[in-house]
């Protein structure tokens, strides 16, 4: 799993480059955004699968500690990042 901070850094880099390019999207830049959004979706699926795995295992559920809360928080952050791209029309 990638860290949320790494994903946010990538997004900041993309938005910075977008701003510098005077908001003109080349095909290469569109592909970079598409790959980033796909990474966000993959990471979201990983978090959901991890939460499901914990929920399906009684022993893991009992020993979960803060893992489930961390995964839920990361899931919400990923959803927020994806919603941001959706608002931008992607």
C-alpha positions, 0 to 999 in steps of 0.5 A: 500500500502507498502512503496517503502522504505519497499520494497527496504529494503526487497530487500536489505535483500534478496540480503545480505542473497544471498551474505552470502549464497555464491550465492546458492539458497535453495528452501526456499530462492527461495520462499522468492524471489518469494514472494517479486517479487509478492509483487512488482507486487501487489504494482505496480498494486495498483499504476496503479489502483490508477492512473486510479481511479484519472483519471476516477474521475473529482473531484479527478483529480481537487483535485489531488495535488501531488498524481498523481505525487507521484504515477507515481514516485512510479510506475517507482520505482517499475518497476525498481525494477522488471526489476532488478529481471528480469535481475537476471533471476527471 
